[in-house]
Amino acid sequence: MSRELERISAEARICTKCDLHKERKTAVPGEGPADARVMFIGEGPGAQEDLTGRPFVGSAGKLLTELLASIGLDRSSVFITNIVKCRPPNNRPPRKTEIETCASLYLQPQIRLINPKIIVPLGTPAIKTLMGDDYSATSVHGKVFRKEGRFFLPLYHPAAALYDVRLKDTMFEDVKMLKELLDGREVVAQPIS
Ligand code: URA
């Protein structure tokens, strides 16, 4: 990670800007190369992530690693983070004010510094945060969008697919589009309104 990214991580680890800091054990700023071409952005740390300080290390993370492997990607080659860096109590969805505070302090600066070619929001809260309130996982998963010189490939959240074989199959289909983008193939990309 670059020094600037390290500085953002260090600040997130001691952040007290919203209520989520009160019950977290460890903040989870995110990890990956500073020049990653792809950023995966989830909803928020779960129990395992809160214990270890690393994103997507629990069962949803295992599925994410498998999805990456299915298109020949190693998880160390992508940047993985969340829209909020601290675990919401009992895994409740993060609140709008928590997302706004956290994203403007940490996620948006991370995106600016890494400047990925492709952003992959995982699940509806991340999709709405990155693409706007009109979008949801059900309506746009697996479709390619573009905005400000970047591609967006929204996917279902891997936790939703863990116990739903059909959703899991859909995720393995949808992620193939990431390979197309990385290989520089022509894809139909809709503008984000
Ligand atoms: N779910 C998320 O959204 N993020 C993680 O880091 C782990 C599980």
py3Dmol code that shows the C-alpha trace and the ligand (Angstrom):
import py3Dmol

protein = """\
ATOM      1  CA  MET A   1       0.000   0.000   0.000  1.00  0.00           C
ATOM      2  CA  SER A   2       1.167   3.560  -0.652  1.00  0.00           C
ATOM      3  CA  ARG A   3       1.952   5.907   2.212  1.00  0.00           C
ATOM      4  CA  GLU A   4      -1.220   7.892   1.542  1.00  0.00           C
ATOM      5  CA  LEU A   5      -3.345   4.739   1.651  1.00  0.00           C
ATOM      6  CA  GLU A   6      -1.586   3.668   4.830  1.00  0.00           C
ATOM      7  CA  ARG A   7      -2.401   7.043   6.345  1.00  0.00           C
ATOM      8  CA  ILE A   8      -6.104   6.603   5.497  1.00  0.00           C
ATOM      9  CA  SER A   9      -6.049   3.108   7.043  1.00  0.00           C
ATOM     10  CA  ALA A  10      -4.336   4.407  10.173  1.00  0.00           C
ATOM     11  CA  GLU A  11      -6.966   7.137  10.565  1.00  0.00           C
ATOM     12  CA  ALA A  12      -9.834   4.687  10.030  1.00  0.00           C
ATOM     13  CA  ARG A  13      -8.401   2.386  12.724  1.00  0.00           C
ATOM     14  CA  ILE A  14      -8.729   5.095  15.385  1.00  0.00           C
ATOM     15  CA  CYS A  15     -11.840   6.801  13.950  1.00  0.00           C
ATOM     16  CA  THR A  16     -14.592   7.900  16.347  1.00  0.00           C
ATOM     17  CA  LYS A  17     -16.670   9.912  13.850  1.00  0.00           C
ATOM     18  CA  CYS A  18     -19.815   7.765  14.096  1.00  0.00           C
ATOM     19  CA  ASP A  19     -21.448   5.440  16.612  1.00  0.00           C
ATOM     20  CA  LEU A  20     -20.074   2.316  14.947  1.00  0.00           C
ATOM     21  CA  HIS A  21     -16.733   2.842  16.687  1.00  0.00           C
ATOM     22  CA  LYS A  22     -18.365   2.186  20.066  1.00  0.00           C
ATOM     23  CA  GLU A  23     -18.900  -1.536  19.549  1.00  0.00           C
ATOM     24  CA  ARG A  24     -16.183  -2.413  17.074  1.00  0.00           C
ATOM     25  CA  LYS A  25     -13.186  -4.429  18.184  1.00  0.00           C
ATOM     26  CA  THR A  26     -11.042  -3.631  15.152  1.00  0.00           C
ATOM     27  CA  ALA A  27     -11.728  -1.281  12.270  1.00  0.00           C
ATOM     28  CA  VAL A  28     -11.298  -2.833   8.828  1.00  0.00           C
ATOM     29  CA  PRO A  29      -9.951  -0.221   6.396  1.00  0.00           C
ATOM     30  CA  GLY A  30      -9.383  -2.608   3.478  1.00  0.00           C
ATOM     31  CA  GLU A  31      -6.411  -4.240   1.789  1.00  0.00           C
ATOM     32  CA  GLY A  32      -4.790  -4.674  -1.596  1.00  0.00           C
ATOM     33  CA  PRO A  33      -2.314  -3.088  -3.963  1.00  0.00           C
ATOM     34  CA  ALA A  34      -2.269   0.721  -4.233  1.00  0.00           C
ATOM     35  CA  ASP A  35      -2.452   0.386  -8.014  1.00  0.00           C
ATOM     36  CA  ALA A  36      -5.150  -2.311  -8.146  1.00  0.00           C
ATOM     37  CA  ARG A  37      -7.185  -2.289 -11.350  1.00  0.00           C
ATOM     38  CA  VAL A  38     -10.226  -3.601  -9.511  1.00  0.00           C
ATOM     39  CA  MET A  39     -11.841  -2.593  -6.213  1.00  0.00           C
ATOM     40  CA  PHE A  40     -14.386  -4.864  -4.525  1.00  0.00           C
ATOM     41  CA  ILE A  41     -16.573  -2.936  -2.101  1.00  0.00           C
ATOM     42  CA  GLY A  42     -18.827  -4.739   0.389  1.00  0.00           C
ATOM     43  CA  GLU A  43     -21.319  -3.597   2.991  1.00  0.00           C
ATOM     44  CA  GLY A  44     -19.388  -3.698   6.237  1.00  0.00           C
ATOM     45  CA  PRO A  45     -17.177  -5.920   8.356  1.00  0.00           C
ATOM     46  CA  GLY A  46     -18.724  -8.990   9.980  1.00  0.00           C
ATOM     47  CA  ALA A  47     -17.639 -10.833  13.125  1.00  0.00           C
ATOM     48  CA  GLN A  48     -14.480 -12.410  11.676  1.00  0.00           C
ATOM     49  CA  GLU A  49     -13.424  -9.181  10.054  1.00  0.00           C
ATOM     50  CA  ASP A  50     -13.999  -7.281  13.315  1.00  0.00           C
ATOM     51  CA  LEU A  51     -11.707  -9.734  15.090  1.00  0.00           C
ATOM     52  CA  THR A  52      -8.932  -9.766  12.515  1.00  0.00           C
ATOM     53  CA  GLY A  53      -9.062  -6.265  11.001  1.00  0.00           C
ATOM     54  CA  ARG A  54      -9.124  -7.798   7.497  1.00  0.00           C
ATOM     55  CA  PRO A  55     -12.010  -7.582   4.989  1.00  0.00           C
ATOM     56  CA  PHE A  56     -13.902 -10.634   3.739  1.00  0.00           C
ATOM     57  CA  VAL A  57     -12.108 -13.304   5.764  1.00  0.00           C
ATOM     58  CA  GLY A  58     -15.256 -15.158   6.946  1.00  0.00           C
ATOM     59  CA  SER A  59     -17.515 -17.451   4.933  1.00  0.00           C
ATOM     60  CA  ALA A  60     -18.610 -14.676   2.530  1.00  0.00           C
ATOM     61  CA  GLY A  61     -14.928 -13.964   1.984  1.00  0.00           C
ATOM     62  CA  LYS A  62     -14.280 -17.589   1.134  1.00  0.00           C
ATOM     63  CA  LEU A  63     -16.914 -17.390  -1.593  1.00  0.00           C
ATOM     64  CA  LEU A  64     -15.423 -14.092  -2.841  1.00  0.00           C
ATOM     65  CA  THR A  65     -12.003 -15.768  -3.080  1.00  0.00           C
ATOM     66  CA  GLU A  66     -13.584 -18.639  -5.061  1.00  0.00           C
ATOM     67  CA  LEU A  67     -15.314 -16.198  -7.408  1.00  0.00           C
ATOM     68  CA  LEU A  68     -12.007 -14.468  -8.089  1.00  0.00           C
ATOM     69  CA  ALA A  69     -10.243 -17.780  -8.638  1.00  0.00           C
ATOM     70  CA  SER A  70     -12.935 -18.816 -11.137  1.00  0.00           C
ATOM     71  CA  ILE A  71     -11.726 -16.044 -13.466  1.00  0.00           C
ATOM     72  CA  GLY A  72      -8.042 -16.585 -12.718  1.00  0.00           C
ATOM     73  CA  LEU A  73      -7.644 -13.742 -10.203  1.00  0.00           C
ATOM     74  CA  ASP A  74      -5.815 -13.987  -6.916  1.00  0.00           C
ATOM     75  CA  ARG A  75      -7.352 -11.978  -4.106  1.00  0.00           C
ATOM     76  CA  SER A  76      -3.988 -10.306  -3.461  1.00  0.00           C
ATOM     77  CA  SER A  77      -4.235  -8.621  -6.875  1.00  0.00           C
ATOM     78  CA  VAL A  78      -7.420  -6.646  -6.107  1.00  0.00           C
ATOM     79  CA  PHE A  79      -8.307  -4.057  -3.486  1.00  0.00           C
ATOM     80  CA  ILE A  80     -11.027  -5.240  -1.090  1.00  0.00           C
ATOM     81  CA  THR A  81     -12.895  -2.930   1.244  1.00  0.00           C
ATOM     82  CA  ASN A  82     -16.348  -1.922   2.522  1.00  0.00           C
ATOM     83  CA  ILE A  83     -18.586   1.142   2.511  1.00  0.00           C
ATOM     84  CA  VAL A  84     -18.210   1.329   6.321  1.00  0.00           C
ATOM     85  CA  LYS A  85     -15.014   0.328   8.035  1.00  0.00           C
ATOM     86  CA  CYS A  86     -16.462  -0.757  11.398  1.00  0.00           C
ATOM     87  CA  ARG A  87     -18.806  -3.672  12.091  1.00  0.00           C
ATOM     88  CA  PRO A  88     -22.428  -2.633  12.612  1.00  0.00           C
ATOM     89  CA  PRO A  89     -23.743  -4.245  15.832  1.00  0.00           C
ATOM     90  CA  ASN A  90     -25.339  -7.658  15.184  1.00  0.00           C
ATOM     91  CA  ASN A  91     -24.584  -7.165  11.480  1.00  0.00           C
ATOM     92  CA  ARG A  92     -27.462  -4.699  11.062  1.00  0.00           C
ATOM     93  CA  PRO A  93     -27.296  -2.691   7.818  1.00  0.00           C
ATOM     94  CA  PRO A  94     -25.195   0.454   8.162  1.00  0.00           C
ATOM     95  CA  ARG A  95     -27.256   3.652   8.525  1.00  0.00           C
ATOM     96  CA  LYS A  96     -27.252   6.361   5.889  1.00  0.00           C
ATOM     97  CA  THR A  97     -25.411   8.850   8.127  1.00  0.00           C
ATOM     98  CA  GLU A  98     -22.788   6.216   9.005  1.00  0.00           C
ATOM     99  CA  ILE A  99     -22.262   5.428   5.334  1.00  0.00           C
ATOM    100  CA  GLU A 100     -22.053   9.098   4.353  1.00  0.00           C
ATOM    101  CA  THR A 101     -19.567   9.943   7.109  1.00  0.00           C
ATOM    102  CA  CYS A 102     -17.381   6.894   6.526  1.00  0.00           C
ATOM    103  CA  ALA A 103     -17.426   6.996   2.734  1.00  0.00           C
ATOM    104  CA  SER A 104     -16.470  10.658   2.529  1.00  0.00           C
ATOM    105  CA  LEU A 105     -13.623  10.227   5.035  1.00  0.00           C
ATOM    106  CA  TYR A 106     -12.227   6.898   3.844  1.00  0.00           C
ATOM    107  CA  LEU A 107     -13.856   5.174   0.865  1.00  0.00           C
ATOM    108  CA  GLN A 108     -13.886   8.123  -1.527  1.00  0.00           C
ATOM    109  CA  PRO A 109     -10.241   9.035  -0.787  1.00  0.00           C
ATOM    110  CA  GLN A 110      -9.295   5.363  -1.267  1.00  0.00           C
ATOM    111  CA  ILE A 111     -11.039   5.322  -4.656  1.00  0.00           C
ATOM    112  CA  ARG A 112      -9.337   8.581  -5.676  1.00  0.00           C
ATOM    113  CA  LEU A 113      -5.880   7.286  -4.748  1.00  0.00           C
ATOM    114  CA  ILE A 114      -6.224   3.780  -6.177  1.00  0.00           C
ATOM    115  CA  ASN A 115      -8.054   5.056  -9.249  1.00  0.00           C
ATOM    116  CA  PRO A 116      -9.289   1.592 -10.256  1.00  0.00           C
ATOM    117  CA  LYS A 117     -10.438   0.847 -13.763  1.00  0.00           C
ATOM    118  CA  ILE A 118     -13.311  -1.225 -12.407  1.00  0.00           C
ATOM    119  CA  ILE A 119     -15.384  -0.958  -9.227  1.00  0.00           C
ATOM    120  CA  VAL A 120     -17.369  -4.006  -8.111  1.00  0.00           C
ATOM    121  CA  PRO A 121     -19.984  -3.070  -5.490  1.00  0.00           C
ATOM    122  CA  LEU A 122     -21.212  -6.161  -3.627  1.00  0.00           C
ATOM    123  CA  GLY A 123     -24.866  -6.086  -2.563  1.00  0.00           C
ATOM    124  CA  THR A 124     -27.500  -3.372  -2.572  1.00  0.00           C
ATOM    125  CA  PRO A 125     -26.107  -1.045   0.137  1.00  0.00           C
ATOM    126  CA  ALA A 126     -22.750  -0.844  -1.674  1.00  0.00           C
ATOM    127  CA  ILE A 127     -24.478  -0.532  -5.054  1.00  0.00           C
ATOM    128  CA  LYS A 128     -26.629   2.379  -3.822  1.00  0.00           C
ATOM    129  CA  THR A 129     -23.638   4.084  -2.225  1.00  0.00           C
ATOM    130  CA  LEU A 130     -21.473   3.840  -5.321  1.00  0.00           C
ATOM    131  CA  MET A 131     -24.044   4.146  -8.090  1.00  0.00           C
ATOM    132  CA  GLY A 132     -27.089   5.876  -6.595  1.00  0.00           C
ATOM    133  CA  ASP A 133     -30.365   5.068  -4.860  1.00  0.00           C
ATOM    134  CA  ASP A 134     -32.109   3.987  -8.088  1.00  0.00           C
ATOM    135  CA  TYR A 135     -29.966   0.844  -8.326  1.00  0.00           C
ATOM    136  CA  SER A 136     -30.224  -2.465  -6.492  1.00  0.00           C
ATOM    137  CA  ALA A 137     -28.533  -5.851  -6.735  1.00  0.00           C
ATOM    138  CA  THR A 138     -31.698  -7.485  -8.073  1.00  0.00           C
ATOM    139  CA  SER A 139     -32.114  -4.962 -10.873  1.00  0.00           C
ATOM    140  CA  VAL A 140     -28.506  -4.517 -12.062  1.00  0.00           C
ATOM    141  CA  HIS A 141     -26.324  -7.476 -10.993  1.00  0.00           C
ATOM    142  CA  GLY A 142     -23.948  -8.565 -13.743  1.00  0.00           C
ATOM    143  CA  LYS A 143     -24.551  -5.484 -15.906  1.00  0.00           C
ATOM    144  CA  VAL A 144     -21.739  -3.102 -16.766  1.00  0.00           C
ATOM    145  CA  PHE A 145     -22.019   0.624 -16.155  1.00  0.00           C
ATOM    146  CA  ARG A 146     -19.600   3.486 -16.684  1.00  0.00           C
ATOM    147  CA  LYS A 147     -19.074   6.784 -14.966  1.00  0.00           C
ATOM    148  CA  GLU A 148     -16.188   9.236 -15.004  1.00  0.00           C
ATOM    149  CA  GLY A 149     -13.896   6.929 -16.946  1.00  0.00           C
ATOM    150  CA  ARG A 150     -14.503   3.896 -14.747  1.00  0.00           C
ATOM    151  CA  PHE A 151     -16.512   0.718 -15.165  1.00  0.00           C
ATOM    152  CA  PHE A 152     -18.901  -0.496 -12.483  1.00  0.00           C
ATOM    153  CA  LEU A 153     -19.928  -4.148 -12.282  1.00  0.00           C
ATOM    154  CA  PRO A 154     -22.483  -4.560  -9.469  1.00  0.00           C
ATOM    155  CA  LEU A 155     -22.843  -8.078  -8.065  1.00  0.00           C
ATOM    156  CA  TYR A 156     -24.972  -9.749  -5.434  1.00  0.00           C
ATOM    157  CA  HIS A 157     -23.387  -9.845  -2.001  1.00  0.00           C
ATOM    158  CA  PRO A 158     -21.581 -13.177  -1.504  1.00  0.00           C
ATOM    159  CA  ALA A 159     -23.230 -13.608   1.919  1.00  0.00           C
ATOM    160  CA  ALA A 160     -26.631 -13.677   0.180  1.00  0.00           C
ATOM    161  CA  ALA A 161     -25.416 -16.430  -2.139  1.00  0.00           C
ATOM    162  CA  LEU A 162     -23.945 -18.660   0.562  1.00  0.00           C
ATOM    163  CA  TYR A 163     -27.136 -20.619   1.163  1.00  0.00           C
ATOM    164  CA  ASP A 164     -28.823 -20.033  -2.181  1.00  0.00           C
ATOM    165  CA  VAL A 165     -27.439 -22.222  -4.949  1.00  0.00           C
ATOM    166  CA  ARG A 166     -29.211 -20.289  -7.705  1.00  0.00           C
ATOM    167  CA  LEU A 167     -27.797 -16.980  -6.537  1.00  0.00           C
ATOM    168  CA  LYS A 168     -24.381 -18.567  -6.242  1.00  0.00           C
ATOM    169  CA  ASP A 169     -24.565 -19.828  -9.833  1.00  0.00           C
ATOM    170  CA  THR A 170     -25.647 -16.347 -10.913  1.00  0.00           C
ATOM    171  CA  MET A 171     -22.631 -14.817  -9.168  1.00  0.00           C
ATOM    172  CA  PHE A 172     -20.238 -17.176 -10.962  1.00  0.00           C
ATOM    173  CA  GLU A 173     -21.913 -16.199 -14.275  1.00  0.00           C
ATOM    174  CA  ASP A 174     -21.890 -12.471 -13.482  1.00  0.00           C
ATOM    175  CA  VAL A 175     -18.233 -12.345 -12.465  1.00  0.00           C
ATOM    176  CA  LYS A 176     -17.218 -13.544 -15.940  1.00  0.00           C
ATOM    177  CA  MET A 177     -17.959 -10.016 -17.112  1.00  0.00           C
ATOM    178  CA  LEU A 178     -15.071  -8.831 -14.934  1.00  0.00           C
ATOM    179  CA  LYS A 179     -12.726 -11.029 -16.933  1.00  0.00           C
ATOM    180  CA  GLU A 180     -14.095  -9.528 -20.163  1.00  0.00           C
ATOM    181  CA  LEU A 181     -13.393  -6.038 -18.852  1.00  0.00           C
ATOM    182  CA  LEU A 182      -9.905  -6.915 -17.610  1.00  0.00           C
ATOM    183  CA  ASP A 183      -9.082  -8.551 -20.929  1.00  0.00           C
ATOM    184  CA  GLY A 184     -10.087  -5.303 -22.664  1.00  0.00           C
ATOM    185  CA  ARG A 185     -12.971  -6.836 -24.629  1.00  0.00           C
ATOM    186  CA  GLU A 186     -15.692  -4.591 -25.979  1.00  0.00           C
ATOM    187  CA  VAL A 187     -18.649  -4.651 -23.583  1.00  0.00           C
ATOM    188  CA  VAL A 188     -21.915  -2.773 -23.552  1.00  0.00           C
ATOM    189  CA  ALA A 189     -21.694  -0.306 -20.658  1.00  0.00           C
ATOM    190  CA  GLN A 190     -24.637   1.869 -19.656  1.00  0.00           C
ATOM    191  CA  PRO A 191     -24.047   5.354 -18.299  1.00  0.00           C
ATOM    192  CA  ILE A 192     -24.977   5.848 -14.655  1.00  0.00           C
ATOM    193  CA  SER A 193     -27.778   8.372 -14.584  1.00  0.00           C
TER     194      SER A 193
END
"""
ligand_1 = """\
8
URA
N -19.412 -8.802 4.443
C -19.033 -7.585 3.998
O -19.822 -6.849 3.426
N -17.784 -7.228 4.186
C -16.863 -7.981 4.789
O -15.721 -7.544 4.930
C -17.288 -9.245 5.249
C -18.564 -9.640 5.064
"""
view = py3Dmol.view(width=600, height=400)
view.addModel(protein, "pdb")
view.setStyle({"model": 0}, {"cartoon": {"style": "trace"}})
view.addModel(ligand_1, "xyz")
view.setStyle({"model": 1}, {"stick": {}})
view.zoomTo()
view.show()
